[in-house]
């Protein structure tokens, strides 16, 4: 195996690991977002009254 092939395989392996990590983080983030109650989702409560502790 040539040096170029070894380097290409190493880059592909690293990119694959980062890709798998990215997918796992996105899946966990989506699952965690579903656990937040609707009245506590700050980006969704523009028309709602402020909850306790938030400025009015």
Secondary structure, 3 states (H helix, E strand, C coil): CCHHHHHHHHHHHHHHHHHHHHHHHHHHHHHHHHHCCHHHCHHHCCCCCCCCCCCC
